[in-house]
Amino acid sequence: MRGMDTPAPPSTEPGSPAPLRLNPLHFGDPLRWLALGWRDFIRAPGIGLFYGGCFMVMGWALLKVYENAPAYTLALSAGFLLMGPFLCLGLYRVSQRLEAGQKPDLGDSLLAWDTRTGQLAIFGFVLLVLEMLWGRATLVVFAVSFDGMPDFKGSLRALLDPENLSFIIAWAAVGAVFATLIYAISVISMPMILHRQTDAITAGLTSLRLVLTQTGVMFWWALLVAGLVFAALLPWFAGLLVVGPVVGHASWHAYRAAVAD
């Protein structure tokens, strides 16, 4: 009979696997990830430029919709936010091949999702729900702030009007909450699902645990990515041609550095 003070052994039941071990990260690591992402980009520039071109075309499409049918801009933005991580799967595959000393192939990168279709679909559905909730919350903020639903283009212009300070604060707060949540559960989830035989829930929880336990470094990484992407948008989205694939490759290296083998 075991004594009262003897700790129970850790569970070895199949349904309760040990959580993946996270490596300690440092504030210099995000810059190193970007350097590794640039290295992968110049080692496979053709594939990188293909994905960068996709990101740039997505930006052009969003701008065109905003000019001609602003009411659909919000829905299209949510769709592009969902497509972006899935496009990055191809970049993760390229970095994975380069890491293994193999030659990457565009066709192989385009079919990277094929080996983990079920779990990627589950994770994509979670992202879709969160982005739909984000869009709905944003529409509510618009409607309440303007006593009805104005056209979307007019609402965006109102961001520059100091008289609408309450709208600006509410809109930014709602966006910050949902963006932080989506970032927290997805920052390393997609490369983890691609690389390991892990399920979508485990990947999302591991990503969330990383952000909660190493918040400073991951916040710094988020600021770097956001700053680079914002700068890439300015010259008619042309910067995404390079910034998009470099950040995608760097995200693979962030995952590899954060999660222990």
C-alpha positions in Angstrom: 0.0 0.0 0.0 1.6 3.3 -1.1 2.2 6.0 1.6 0.3 9.1 1.7 3.3 11.3 0.8 4.5 9.1 -2.1 3.7 11.0 -5.4 1.8 9.1 -8.0 3.8 8.2 -11.1 3.1 10.2 -14.3 0.3 9.0 -16.4 1.3 6.8 -19.3 -2.2 6.3 -20.6 -2.5 6.7 -24.4 -5.0 9.5 -24.0 -2.7 11.7 -21.8 0.6 12.2 -23.7 3.3 14.3 -22.1 3.3 17.9 -23.4 6.0 18.8 -25.9 9.0 20.3 -24.3 9.7 24.0 -25.2 13.2 25.4 -25.5 14.1 28.6 -23.8 14.2 31.5 -26.3 16.2 34.8 -26.2 15.5 38.2 -27.6 18.1 37.8 -30.3 16.5 34.7 -31.6 13.8 36.4 -33.8 16.5 38.3 -35.7 18.3 34.9 -36.2 15.1 33.4 -37.5 14.8 36.2 -40.1 18.4 35.6 -41.1 17.8 31.9 -41.6 14.6 32.8 -43.5 16.6 35.0 -45.9 19.1 32.2 -46.3 16.4 29.8 -47.3 14.9 32.3 -49.7 18.1 32.9 -51.6 18.7 29.1 -51.7 15.4 28.6 -53.4 14.6 32.0 -54.9 12.2 30.8 -57.7 9.9 29.1 -55.2 10.0 32.0 -52.8 9.2 34.5 -55.5 6.2 32.4 -56.6 4.7 32.5 -53.1 5.7 36.2 -52.8 3.8 36.8 -56.0 0.8 35.1 -54.6 0.9 37.4 -51.5 1.3 40.5 -53.7 -1.7 39.5 -56.0 -3.8 38.9 -52.9 -3.0 42.5 -51.8 -3.9 43.9 -55.2 -7.1 42.0 -55.2 -8.0 43.4 -51.8 -7.3 46.9 -52.9 -9.4 46.5 -56.0 -12.3 45.2 -54.1 -12.0 48.1 -51.6 -12.1 50.6 -54.5 -15.1 49.0 -56.3 -17.1 47.1 -53.7 -16.0 48.2 -50.2 -18.8 46.3 -48.5 -17.0 43.0 -49.4 -13.6 44.1 -48.2 -14.0 42.8 -44.7 -15.0 39.3 -45.8 -12.2 39.1 -48.4 -9.7 40.3 -45.8 -10.8 37.4 -43.5 -10.4 35.0 -46.4 -6.9 36.2 -47.1 -5.9 36.0 -43.5 -7.0 32.4 -43.6 -5.2 31.7 -46.9 -1.9 33.2 -45.9 -0.9 30.5 -43.3 -1.9 27.8 -45.8 0.2 29.3 -48.5 3.1 29.4 -46.0 2.8 25.6 -45.8 4.7 25.4 -49.1 7.4 27.6 -47.7 7.6 25.4 -44.5 8.1 22.4 -46.8 10.9 24.1 -48.7 12.7 25.0 -45.4 12.1 21.4 -44.2 13.7 20.0 -47.4 16.7 22.4 -47.1 17.2 21.5 -43.5 17.3 17.8 -44.5 19.9 18.5 -47.2 17.4 17.9 -50.0 16.6 19.9 -53.0 13.2 21.6 -52.7 10.6 21.4 -55.5 7.7 23.7 -56.3 5.3 20.8 -56.9 6.3 19.2 -53.6 5.7 22.5 -51.8 2.3 23.0 -53.4 1.2 19.6 -52.2 2.7 20.0 -48.6 -0.9 20.0 -47.2 -1.6 16.6 -48.7 0.1 14.5 -46.0 -1.8 16.1 -43.1 -5.1 17.1 -44.7 -7.4 16.1 -41.8 -5.5 18.0 -39.0 -4.9 21.0 -41.2 -8.6 21.2 -42.1 -9.5 21.1 -38.4 -7.0 23.9 -37.6 -8.2 25.9 -40.6 -11.8 25.6 -39.4 -10.8 26.9 -36.0 -9.1 29.9 -37.6 -12.1 30.5 -39.9 -14.5 30.6 -36.9 -12.2 33.1 -35.0 -11.9 35.3 -38.1 -15.7 35.2 -38.6 -16.2 36.2 -35.0 -13.6 39.0 -35.5 -15.5 40.2 -38.6 -18.9 40.1 -36.8 -17.5 42.0 -33.8 -16.0 44.7 -36.1 -19.4 45.1 -37.8 -21.0 45.6 -34.4 -18.5 48.2 -33.5 -19.2 50.0 -36.8 -23.0 49.9 -36.3 -22.9 51.1 -32.7 -20.4 53.8 -33.3 -22.2 55.3 -36.3 -25.8 54.6 -35.3 -26.3 52.3 -38.1 -24.2 50.6 -40.8 -22.4 53.1 -43.1 -20.5 52.0 -46.2 -17.3 50.2 -45.3 -15.1 52.7 -47.1 -16.6 55.6 -45.1 -16.0 53.6 -41.9 -12.3 53.2 -42.7 -12.0 56.9 -43.5 -13.4 57.6 -40.1 -10.3 56.2 -38.6 -8.5 59.4 -39.5 -11.1 61.6 -37.9 -10.2 62.6 -34.3 -13.9 63.2 -33.6 -14.5 59.5 -33.7 -12.0 58.7 -30.9 -14.4 56.2 -29.2 -14.8 54.3 -32.5 -11.1 54.2 -33.0 -10.5 52.8 -29.5 -13.2 50.2 -29.7 -12.2 49.1 -33.2 -8.5 48.8 -32.1 -9.4 47.0 -28.9 -11.5 44.4 -30.7 -8.9 43.9 -33.4 -6.1 43.5 -30.8 -8.0 40.9 -28.8 -8.8 38.7 -31.9 -5.4 39.2 -33.5 -3.6 38.3 -30.3 -5.7 35.1 -29.9 -5.2 34.0 -33.5 -1.4 34.7 -33.3 -1.1 32.8 -30.0 -2.7 29.6 -31.2 -1.1 29.7 -34.7 2.4 31.1 -34.4 4.0 27.7 -34.6 1.0 25.4 -35.1 1.1 25.0 -38.9 4.7 24.0 -39.2 4.3 21.7 -36.2 1.3 19.9 -37.8 3.3 19.6 -41.1 6.5 18.3 -39.4 5.1 16.1 -36.6 2.4 13.5 -36.3 0.5 15.7 -33.9 -3.2 16.7 -33.9 -4.5 20.3 -34.4 -5.5 20.7 -30.8 -2.1 19.7 -29.5 -0.4 22.1 -31.9 -2.7 25.0 -31.0 -2.2 24.4 -27.3 1.5 24.1 -27.7 1.6 27.4 -29.6 -0.5 29.0 -26.9 1.7 27.7 -24.1 4.8 29.1 -25.9 3.3 32.5 -26.1 2.1 32.4 -22.5 5.4 31.2 -21.1 7.8 33.2 -23.3 5.6 36.2 -23.9 8.4 38.8 -24.3 10.3 37.0 -27.1 7.1 36.1 -28.9 5.7 39.6 -28.6 9.0 40.9 -30.1 8.6 38.3 -32.9 5.1 39.5 -33.6 6.2 43.1 -33.7 9.0 42.3 -36.1 6.6 40.4 -38.4 3.9 43.0 -38.3 6.4 45.8 -39.0 8.0 44.0 -41.9 4.6 43.2 -43.4 3.3 46.7 -43.0 6.4 48.2 -44.6 6.0 45.7 -47.5 2.5 46.9 -48.1 3.5 50.5 -48.8 5.0 50.3 -52.3 1.8 48.8 -53.8 2.3 45.5 -52.0 5.5 44.9 -54.0 7.5 44.3 -50.8 5.5 41.2 -50.2 7.3 39.6 -53.1 10.4 39.2 -50.8 9.1 39.8 -47.3 6.3 37.2 -47.6 8.5 34.2 -48.3 11.3 35.4 -45.9 8.8 35.6 -43.0 7.3 32.3 -44.0 10.7 30.6 -44.0 11.6 32.4 -40.7 8.4 31.0 -39.1 9.6 27.5 -39.8 12.8 28.3 -38.0 10.9 29.9 -35.1 9.0 26.6 -34.7 12.2 24.5 -34.9 13.9 26.7 -32.3 10.9 26.8 -29.9 9.9 23.1 -29.8 12.4 20.5 -28.7 13.0 17.4 -30.8 
